[in-house]
Amino acid sequence: MKVDYLQVIGVIFAVAAVVAALTIIAERGFPLFKYAEPRALINVGEDVGERSGIFLWKNRSLDLIIQAFVLLASAIGCVALFRAERW
């Protein structure tokens, strides 16, 4: 059986990316629910966009990890679309 080195390298990079992401997530604590307010106290008429923007600016590590996940997902999607056909 012939070994496809491109696929092996892809699996190694995917595993390395998952391990790196889990390591970063485990070491960095996210204050997601530390300052959360109960739903009954949230005024729906307030500017939600401004408040979410302020939250992301105060917690830049969370914003950067979300952006990195989006970029990783788009790269995986592109690789899946443009992979070489095997006959």
MARLO-641243 format. One record per residue (C-alpha): x, y, z; residue number from 1; residue in one letter. Coordinates in nm, 2 decimals, padded with zeros to 4 digits. Layout:
<recs>
X;Y;Z;NUM;A
...
</recs>
This chain:
<recs>
00.00;00.00;00.00;1;M
00.14;00.34;-00.11;2;K
00.15;00.61;00.16;3;V
00.02;00.95;00.06;4;D
00.26;01.19;00.22;5;Y
00.04;01.49;00.16;6;L
-00.24;01.34;00.35;7;Q
-00.01;01.24;00.63;8;V
00.13;01.59;00.66;9;I
-00.23;01.73;00.65;10;G
-00.33;01.50;00.94;11;V
-00.02;01.60;01.14;12;I
-00.09;01.97;01.09;13;F
-00.46;01.92;01.18;14;A
-00.37;01.74;01.50;15;V
-00.10;02.01;01.58;16;A
-00.36;02.28;01.53;17;A
-00.61;02.11;01.76;18;V
-00.35;02.05;02.03;19;V
-00.23;02.41;02.00;20;A
-00.59;02.54;02.03;21;A
-00.67;02.33;02.33;22;L
-00.35;02.43;02.50;23;T
-00.42;02.80;02.45;24;I
-00.78;02.75;02.57;25;I
-00.67;02.56;02.88;26;A
-00.40;02.82;02.98;27;E
-00.61;03.13;02.91;28;R
-00.92;03.18;03.13;29;G
-01.22;03.33;02.96;30;F
-01.42;03.56;03.18;31;P
-01.74;03.47;02.98;32;L
-01.98;03.42;03.27;33;F
-01.79;03.62;03.54;34;K
-01.97;03.94;03.47;35;Y
-02.28;03.80;03.30;36;A
-02.61;03.96;03.41;37;E
-02.93;03.76;03.46;38;P
-03.17;03.77;03.16;39;R
-03.44;03.94;03.36;40;A
-03.21;04.25;03.42;41;L
-03.11;04.30;03.06;42;I
-03.28;04.60;02.89;43;N
-03.37;04.49;02.54;44;V
-03.39;04.85;02.42;45;G
-03.02;04.92;02.48;46;E
-02.76;04.92;02.20;47;D
-02.65;04.55;02.19;48;V
-02.39;04.61;01.92;49;G
-02.21;04.87;02.12;50;E
-02.21;04.65;02.44;51;R
-02.08;04.35;02.25;52;S
-01.81;04.56;02.09;53;G
-01.70;04.69;02.43;54;I
-01.69;04.33;02.56;55;F
-01.47;04.21;02.27;56;L
-01.24;04.51;02.31;57;W
-01.19;04.44;02.68;58;K
-01.13;04.07;02.61;59;N
-00.90;04.08;02.30;60;R
-00.78;03.72;02.35;61;S
-01.13;03.59;02.30;62;L
-01.18;03.80;01.99;63;D
-00.85;03.68;01.84;64;L
-00.92;03.31;01.91;65;I
-01.26;03.35;01.74;66;I
-01.09;03.51;01.44;67;Q
-00.83;03.23;01.43;68;A
-01.10;02.97;01.44;69;F
-01.29;03.14;01.15;70;V
-00.96;03.15;00.95;71;L
-00.89;02.79;01.02;72;L
-01.24;02.68;00.93;73;A
-01.22;02.87;00.60;74;S
-00.88;02.72;00.52;75;A
-01.01;02.37;00.59;76;I
-01.30;02.44;00.36;77;G
-01.08;02.57;00.08;78;C
-00.86;02.26;00.11;79;V
-01.16;02.04;00.10;80;A
-01.29;02.21;-00.21;81;L
-00.97;02.22;-00.40;82;F
-00.82;01.88;-00.31;83;R
-00.66;01.66;-00.58;84;A
-00.89;01.40;-00.72;85;E
-00.77;01.04;-00.69;86;R
-00.84;00.78;-00.96;87;W
</recs>
